[in-house]
Amino acid sequence: MKTTVAFIGLGVMGYPMAGYLSRAGYQVQIYNRTGSRASQWLEAYQGEAFATPAKAAEGAEIVFACVGNDDDLRQVTVGPDGAFAGMAPGTLFVDHTTASANVARELADKATEHQLGFLDAPVSGGQAGAENGALTIMAGGSEVDFHKAKPLLDCYARAVNLLGPVGSGQLCKMVNQICIAGLVQGLSEGLHFARAAGLDPEQVVEVISKGAAQSWQMENRYQTMLAGDYEHGFAVDWMRKDLAIVQDEARRNGALLPVTALVDQFYSEVQALGGGRWDTSSLFARLENVRKFD
């Protein structure tokens, strides 16, 4: 018989992730707040939709979730309609939401009260990584729970690592977002400078991408940045949500993040330009806009 799993949240990330589990032969029980999205998923994959997270979780050995933020995560886990209410003792909840380390620890405690396992397992790789089954997953929790989940996580990830106890996955994801913010700003400034200096930016990238300046952002985003194309990838609104979590955690642990705070301000200016749903590489649009109106 097929192993039964549940997947809660069919956004741009969760939709393909749940699809990979279905294609791998698991019996997938889904829940999504917008029912039409669940219906769309069922047209593409094998599974069954349910009206509440609790119903979707019934009979599942592992329940996955990928929702928007801390509050969304609480809504789909606790209470009479939450997933925890439908899960049998000994089953495992795996959270792919990028959320705070605090909510991960909070929900892990509640999971323990229900005799459930809990992993916080945020992902990196964006929509393309989810669609191509090439995500990076950073997990926090026990080794037993991690090894139970890993064969399923491997269905849509190219790298899966346990970083430590619950909360460690979210903390690692914060590091990821800190690094991305600085890299995208640096690339934006480099391309902006190249244009201002009268150089061919594409030729410049061809040269410097072979050296120490190379990055994933440079390889995958410079052409769309130069073309002013931002209708793809990880949205500015989502990045600002993530950076707010980062800065809140930094206030608790004493880390100094001056560049991250500055880039977050720059993203607020991109939002003011109407770019809340633009890709995070739209920091370049802010520089070009500033130059245009100086």
C-alpha positions as CSV (number, residue, x, y, z in Angstrom):
1,M,0.0,0.0,0.0
2,K,1.1,3.6,-0.7
3,T,2.3,5.6,2.2
4,T,-0.2,8.4,3.0
5,V,1.1,11.9,3.5
6,A,-0.6,15.3,3.8
7,F,0.4,18.6,2.3
8,I,-1.0,21.9,3.5
9,G,-0.5,25.0,1.4
10,L,-0.4,24.9,-2.4
11,G,1.2,28.2,-3.2
12,V,4.0,28.7,-5.8
13,M,6.3,26.5,-3.7
14,G,3.9,24.0,-2.1
15,Y,2.1,23.2,-5.3
16,P,5.0,21.6,-7.1
17,M,6.5,20.1,-3.9
18,A,3.2,18.2,-3.2
19,G,3.3,17.2,-6.9
20,Y,6.6,15.6,-6.6
21,L,5.4,13.5,-3.6
22,S,2.4,12.4,-5.7
23,R,4.6,11.4,-8.7
24,A,6.9,9.5,-6.3
25,G,4.0,7.2,-5.5
26,Y,2.8,8.6,-2.2
27,Q,-0.9,9.0,-1.5
28,V,-1.2,12.8,-1.0
29,Q,-4.0,14.4,1.0
30,I,-4.1,18.1,0.4
31,Y,-5.5,21.2,2.0
32,N,-5.4,24.8,0.6
33,R,-7.2,27.8,1.8
34,T,-8.4,28.6,-1.7
35,G,-10.3,25.6,-2.9
36,S,-9.9,26.4,-6.6
37,R,-6.1,26.0,-6.2
38,A,-6.6,22.5,-4.7
39,S,-8.9,21.6,-7.6
40,Q,-6.3,22.8,-10.1
41,W,-3.7,20.6,-8.3
42,L,-6.0,17.6,-8.5
43,E,-6.2,18.0,-12.3
44,A,-2.4,17.7,-12.6
45,Y,-1.7,15.1,-9.9
46,Q,-3.2,12.1,-8.0
47,G,-4.5,12.8,-4.5
48,E,-7.5,13.9,-2.5
49,A,-8.5,17.3,-1.2
50,F,-10.0,18.0,2.2
51,A,-11.9,20.9,3.7
52,T,-9.7,21.5,6.8
53,P,-6.1,20.8,7.7
54,A,-7.3,18.4,10.4
55,K,-9.2,16.3,7.9
56,A,-6.2,16.3,5.5
57,A,-3.9,15.1,8.2
58,E,-6.0,12.2,9.3
59,G,-4.3,8.9,8.4
60,A,-1.1,10.6,7.2
61,E,2.3,9.4,8.4
62,I,3.9,12.7,7.7
63,V,2.2,16.1,7.3
64,F,3.9,18.8,5.3
65,A,3.1,22.5,5.3
66,C,4.2,25.5,3.3
67,V,2.2,28.6,4.1
68,G,2.9,32.4,4.3
69,N,4.0,33.4,7.8
70,D,3.8,32.7,11.5
71,D,0.1,33.5,11.9
72,D,-0.8,31.3,8.8
73,L,1.2,28.5,10.3
74,R,-0.6,28.7,13.6
75,Q,-3.9,28.7,11.8
76,V,-3.2,25.5,10.0
77,T,-1.7,23.6,13.0
78,V,-3.5,24.4,16.2
79,G,-7.2,24.4,17.1
80,P,-10.0,21.9,16.3
81,D,-9.5,22.3,12.5
82,G,-5.7,22.4,12.7
83,A,-3.5,19.6,11.5
84,F,-2.4,18.6,15.0
85,A,-6.0,17.7,15.8
86,G,-6.1,15.2,13.0
87,M,-2.7,13.6,13.4
88,A,-2.2,10.3,15.2
89,P,0.4,10.0,18.0
90,G,3.8,9.2,16.6
91,T,3.3,11.0,13.3
92,L,5.5,13.8,12.1
93,F,4.8,17.4,11.1
94,V,7.3,19.0,8.7
95,D,7.1,22.8,8.2
96,H,8.5,24.3,5.0
97,T,7.3,27.8,5.8
98,T,9.9,30.5,6.2
99,A,8.9,31.7,9.6
100,S,10.5,32.7,12.9
101,A,12.5,30.4,15.0
102,N,10.2,31.3,17.9
103,V,7.1,29.9,16.2
104,A,9.0,26.7,15.3
105,R,9.8,26.2,19.0
106,E,6.3,27.1,20.1
107,L,4.7,24.7,17.7
108,A,7.2,22.0,18.5
109,D,6.1,22.2,22.1
110,K,2.5,21.9,21.1
111,A,3.3,19.0,18.9
112,T,5.0,17.2,21.8
113,E,1.8,17.7,23.8
114,H,0.0,15.8,21.0
115,Q,2.8,13.1,21.0
116,L,3.9,14.3,17.5
117,G,7.3,14.9,15.9
118,F,8.2,18.3,14.5
119,L,10.8,19.5,12.0
120,D,11.2,23.1,10.9
121,A,12.5,22.7,7.3
122,P,12.5,26.0,5.4
123,V,13.7,25.8,1.8
124,S,15.8,27.8,-0.6
125,G,15.8,27.8,-4.4
126,G,12.7,29.8,-5.2
127,Q,9.9,28.8,-7.5
128,A,12.2,27.4,-10.1
129,G,13.9,25.2,-7.5
130,A,10.5,23.9,-6.4
131,E,9.3,23.2,-9.9
132,N,12.6,21.5,-10.8
133,G,12.8,19.4,-7.7
134,A,16.1,21.1,-6.8
135,L,15.5,22.8,-3.5
136,T,17.9,23.2,-0.6
137,I,16.3,22.2,2.7
138,M,17.7,23.3,6.1
139,A,16.1,21.4,9.0
140,G,15.9,21.7,12.7
141,G,14.7,18.8,15.0
142,S,15.7,15.4,16.2
143,E,17.8,13.0,14.1
144,V,15.0,10.4,14.3
145,D,12.5,12.8,12.8
146,F,14.9,14.0,10.3
147,H,15.8,10.5,9.0
148,K,12.1,9.7,8.9
149,A,11.4,12.6,6.6
150,K,14.5,12.7,4.5
151,P,13.5,10.1,1.8
152,L,10.4,12.2,1.1
153,L,12.3,15.5,1.2
154,D,14.7,14.0,-1.4
155,C,11.7,13.9,-3.8
156,Y,12.0,17.7,-4.4
157,A,15.3,18.7,-3.0
158,R,18.9,18.3,-4.1
159,A,20.4,19.0,-0.7
160,V,18.8,18.2,2.7
161,N,20.7,19.0,5.9
162,L,19.9,18.8,9.7
163,L,21.4,21.9,11.4
164,G,20.5,21.2,15.0
165,P,17.4,21.3,17.3
166,V,14.1,22.8,16.4
167,G,14.5,26.4,15.2
168,S,17.9,25.7,13.7
169,G,16.4,25.4,10.2
170,Q,14.8,28.8,10.4
171,L,17.9,30.4,11.8
172,C,19.9,28.9,8.8
173,K,17.3,30.3,6.4
174,M,17.8,33.7,8.0
175,V,21.5,33.5,7.2
176,N,20.6,32.6,3.6
177,Q,18.4,35.7,3.3
178,I,21.0,37.9,4.8
179,C,23.6,36.7,2.2
180,I,21.2,37.0,-0.7
181,A,20.2,40.6,0.2
182,G,23.8,41.8,0.2
183,L,24.7,39.9,-3.0
184,V,21.7,41.3,-5.0
185,Q,22.5,44.8,-3.9
186,G,26.2,44.4,-4.8
187,L,25.2,43.0,-8.2
188,S,22.8,45.8,-8.8
189,E,25.4,48.5,-7.9
190,G,27.9,46.8,-10.2
191,L,25.6,46.7,-13.2
192,H,24.5,50.3,-12.5
193,F,28.2,51.4,-12.3
194,A,29.1,49.6,-15.5
195,R,26.3,51.5,-17.4
196,A,27.2,54.8,-15.8
197,A,30.9,54.3,-16.8
198,G,30.0,53.6,-20.4
199,L,30.9,49.9,-20.3
200,D,28.9,47.1,-21.9
201,P,27.4,45.4,-18.8
202,E,27.0,42.1,-20.5
203,Q,30.6,42.0,-21.5
204,V,31.6,43.0,-17.9
205,V,29.7,40.1,-16.5
206,E,31.2,37.8,-19.0
207,V,34.6,38.7,-17.6
208,I,34.0,39.0,-13.9
209,S,31.7,35.9,-13.7
210,K,34.8,33.8,-14.3
211,G,36.5,35.2,-11.1
212,A,35.8,35.9,-7.5
213,A,32.7,38.0,-8.2
214,Q,30.8,35.1,-9.5
215,S,27.5,34.2,-7.8
216,W,24.2,32.4,-8.5
217,Q,22.5,35.8,-8.7
218,M,25.0,37.0,-11.3
219,E,24.7,33.9,-13.4
220,N,20.9,33.7,-13.3
221,R,19.7,37.3,-12.9
222,Y,22.0,39.8,-14.7
223,Q,20.3,39.5,-18.1
224,T,16.8,40.0,-16.8
225,M,18.0,42.9,-14.6
226,L,19.5,44.6,-17.6
227,A,16.3,44.0,-19.6
228,G,14.2,45.4,-16.8
229,D,12.3,42.1,-16.4
230,Y,11.2,41.4,-12.9
231,E,8.0,39.4,-13.4
232,H,9.4,36.2,-12.0
233,G,11.2,34.6,-9.0
234,F,11.0,35.5,-5.4
235,A,8.9,38.6,-4.7
236,V,10.0,41.7,-2.9
237,D,7.1,41.5,-0.5
238,W,8.2,38.0,0.6
239,M,11.8,39.1,1.0
240,R,10.7,42.0,3.2
241,K,8.7,39.6,5.3
242,D,11.8,37.4,5.7
243,L,14.1,40.3,6.5
244,A,11.7,41.5,9.2
245,I,12.1,38.1,10.8
246,V,15.9,38.3,10.4
247,Q,16.1,41.7,12.0
248,D,13.8,40.7,14.9
249,E,16.0,37.7,15.6
250,A,19.1,39.9,15.4
251,R,17.6,42.2,18.0
252,R,17.3,39.2,20.3
253,N,20.8,37.6,19.7
254,G,22.8,40.9,19.4
255,A,24.0,40.3,15.8
256,L,24.9,43.5,13.9
257,L,23.3,43.6,10.4
258,P,23.8,47.1,9.0
259,V,23.8,46.0,5.3
260,T,20.7,43.9,5.8
261,A,18.9,46.8,7.4
262,L,19.9,49.1,4.6
263,V,18.9,46.7,1.8
264,D,15.5,46.2,3.6
265,Q,15.0,50.0,3.3
266,F,15.9,49.8,-0.4
267,Y,13.3,47.1,-0.9
268,S,10.7,49.4,0.7
269,E,11.5,51.9,-2.0
270,V,11.0,49.2,-4.7
271,Q,7.6,48.6,-3.1
272,A,6.9,52.3,-3.4
273,L,7.7,52.0,-7.2
274,G,4.9,49.4,-7.4
275,G,7.3,46.5,-7.3
276,G,6.1,44.5,-4.4
277,R,5.5,41.5,-6.6
278,W,8.7,42.0,-8.6
279,D,11.7,39.6,-8.2
280,T,14.2,40.6,-5.6
281,S,16.7,41.5,-8.3
282,S,14.6,44.6,-8.8
283,L,17.0,46.5,-6.5
284,F,18.6,47.4,-9.8
285,A,15.3,49.1,-10.9
286,R,15.6,51.3,-7.8
287,L,19.1,52.4,-8.8
288,E,18.1,53.1,-12.4
289,N,15.0,55.0,-11.3
290,V,17.1,57.1,-8.9
291,R,19.5,57.9,-11.7
292,K,16.6,58.7,-14.0
293,F,15.2,61.3,-11.8
294,D,18.4,62.8,-10.2
